[in-house]
Amino acid sequence: MTSVNKTAVLAQRVNEMLRRYMKVQEDLFKPSLRKILRIPGIYRPIDYSENLRLLEELLRELAEVKAAIRREEPDAASPEEKFLGVLRGYVSLMTSAVEKLEYICSRLKERSGGGAYGKDEYKSDMASLREIQKKYLESGLVLNELMKTMTQQKPFRENPDASTSA
């Protein structure tokens, strides 16, 4: 049997991973003067190797979370069971997005070193990434609604092991 608190902890972990994923994506794609102006001291090239390392780390963590979700045993037909099912799907979609972003990042790294990564291939890869992201973001909206429902029924406590003292 699982608790709302355990379920919420898994959801918070996934949310934290999403933030790190978005940070990598921002580093890769968000325009900034530091990236545009090639003036010594101002110009900052994109660190593709570091972004690839971060994405690989996210993939490992997503696999761990997916395994943790599988180990949970919520009551049948409980809100937690439904939430964990949707969360598992969300994690799978997010994993696909991280894998695609990792591929794009590796191709951009190759291109920065003189390799070939054509504009058409890049556009196609980005369109594929956006499609995957759209799916997991839609799933995220469902998760948010399910979390609201669960916390209204059984309030979530930040630290379930903390004892209250008077």
C-alpha positions as CSV (number, residue, x, y, z in Angstrom):
1,M,0.0,0.0,0.0
2,T,1.3,3.5,-0.8
3,S,0.6,6.8,0.8
4,V,-0.3,10.2,-0.5
5,N,3.0,11.4,0.9
6,K,5.1,8.8,-0.9
7,T,3.3,9.5,-4.1
8,A,3.8,13.3,-3.6
9,V,7.5,12.7,-3.0
10,L,7.8,10.9,-6.3
11,A,5.9,13.7,-8.1
12,Q,8.1,16.3,-6.5
13,R,11.2,14.4,-7.6
14,V,9.9,14.3,-11.2
15,N,9.0,18.0,-11.0
16,E,12.6,18.8,-9.9
17,M,13.9,16.8,-12.9
18,L,11.6,18.8,-15.2
19,R,13.2,22.0,-13.9
20,R,16.7,20.7,-14.7
21,Y,15.6,19.5,-18.1
22,M,14.1,23.0,-18.9
23,K,17.4,24.6,-17.7
24,V,19.4,22.5,-20.2
25,Q,16.9,23.3,-23.0
26,E,17.1,27.0,-22.1
27,D,20.9,26.9,-22.2
28,L,20.8,25.2,-25.7
29,F,18.1,27.3,-27.4
30,K,17.4,30.6,-25.5
31,P,18.9,33.5,-27.4
32,S,21.1,35.8,-25.4
33,L,23.6,38.6,-26.1
34,R,26.3,36.5,-24.4
35,K,25.8,33.8,-27.1
36,I,25.3,36.3,-30.0
37,L,28.1,38.8,-29.4
38,R,31.5,37.2,-30.0
39,I,33.3,39.7,-27.9
40,P,36.0,38.3,-25.6
41,G,34.9,38.4,-22.0
42,I,31.2,38.6,-23.0
43,Y,30.8,35.7,-25.4
44,R,29.9,32.4,-23.7
45,P,29.7,29.4,-26.0
46,I,27.3,26.6,-25.2
47,D,28.9,23.8,-23.2
48,Y,27.5,20.8,-25.1
49,S,29.5,18.3,-23.1
50,E,28.1,19.5,-19.8
51,N,24.5,19.6,-21.2
52,L,25.0,16.0,-22.4
53,R,26.2,15.0,-19.0
54,L,23.2,16.6,-17.3
55,L,20.8,14.9,-19.8
56,E,22.4,11.5,-19.2
57,E,22.1,12.0,-15.4
58,L,18.4,12.9,-16.0
59,L,17.9,9.7,-18.0
60,R,19.3,7.6,-15.1
61,E,17.1,9.4,-12.6
62,L,14.0,9.0,-14.7
63,A,14.7,5.2,-14.9
64,E,15.0,5.1,-11.1
65,V,11.7,7.0,-10.6
66,K,10.0,4.7,-13.1
67,A,11.2,1.7,-11.1
68,A,10.1,3.3,-7.8
69,I,6.6,3.9,-9.3
70,R,6.4,0.2,-10.3
71,R,7.3,-0.9,-6.7
72,E,4.5,1.1,-5.2
73,E,1.3,-0.8,-4.4
74,P,-1.6,1.6,-4.1
75,D,-5.0,0.4,-3.2
76,A,-7.0,-0.7,-6.2
77,A,-9.2,2.1,-7.7
78,S,-7.6,4.7,-5.3
79,P,-6.6,8.2,-6.4
80,E,-3.0,7.2,-5.8
81,E,-3.3,4.3,-8.2
82,K,-4.6,6.5,-11.0
83,F,-2.0,9.2,-10.2
84,L,0.9,6.7,-10.3
85,G,-0.4,5.3,-13.6
86,V,-0.5,8.8,-15.2
87,L,2.9,9.7,-13.6
88,R,4.4,6.5,-15.0
89,G,3.2,7.6,-18.5
90,Y,4.5,11.1,-17.9
91,V,7.9,9.8,-16.9
92,S,8.0,7.6,-20.1
93,L,7.1,10.7,-22.2
94,M,9.6,12.8,-20.4
95,T,12.3,10.1,-21.0
96,S,11.5,10.2,-24.7
97,A,11.9,14.0,-24.7
98,V,15.2,13.9,-22.8
99,E,16.5,11.2,-25.2
100,K,15.5,13.4,-28.2
101,L,17.1,16.5,-26.6
102,E,20.2,14.5,-25.9
103,Y,20.4,13.4,-29.5
104,I,20.0,17.0,-30.7
105,C,22.6,18.2,-28.3
106,S,25.1,15.6,-29.4
107,R,24.4,16.5,-33.1
108,L,24.9,20.2,-32.3
109,K,28.2,19.3,-30.5
110,E,29.3,17.5,-33.6
111,R,28.4,20.5,-35.7
112,S,30.3,22.9,-33.4
113,G,33.4,20.7,-34.0
114,G,32.9,20.8,-37.8
115,G,30.6,17.9,-38.3
116,A,27.5,17.9,-40.5
117,Y,24.1,18.6,-39.0
118,G,21.9,20.1,-41.7
119,K,19.2,22.7,-41.2
120,D,16.5,20.4,-42.5
121,E,17.5,17.5,-40.2
122,Y,17.7,20.0,-37.3
123,K,14.2,21.3,-38.0
124,S,12.8,17.8,-38.3
125,D,14.4,16.8,-35.0
126,M,13.1,20.0,-33.3
127,A,9.6,19.3,-34.6
128,S,9.8,15.8,-33.2
129,L,11.0,17.1,-29.8
130,R,8.1,19.6,-29.7
131,E,5.6,16.9,-30.4
132,I,6.9,14.8,-27.6
133,Q,7.0,17.8,-25.2
134,K,3.4,18.6,-26.1
135,K,2.3,15.1,-25.0
136,Y,4.1,15.1,-21.7
137,L,3.0,18.7,-20.9
138,E,-0.6,17.6,-21.5
139,S,0.0,14.6,-19.2
140,G,1.4,17.1,-16.7
141,L,-1.8,19.0,-16.6
142,V,-3.7,15.8,-15.8
143,L,-1.2,15.1,-13.0
144,N,-1.6,18.5,-11.5
145,E,-5.4,18.0,-11.3
146,L,-5.0,14.5,-9.9
147,M,-2.6,15.9,-7.2
148,K,-5.1,18.6,-6.2
149,T,-7.8,15.9,-5.8
150,M,-5.5,13.7,-3.8
151,T,-4.3,16.4,-1.4
152,Q,-7.9,17.6,-0.9
153,Q,-8.9,14.1,0.2
154,K,-5.7,13.4,2.3
155,P,-3.6,16.5,3.0
156,F,0.1,16.1,2.1
157,R,2.6,16.5,4.9
158,E,6.1,17.7,4.0
159,N,7.9,15.3,6.3
160,P,5.8,12.2,7.1
161,D,8.5,11.0,9.6
162,A,8.5,14.2,11.6
163,S,6.9,13.8,15.0
164,T,4.9,16.6,16.5
165,S,6.0,17.8,19.9
166,A,4.0,20.1,22.2
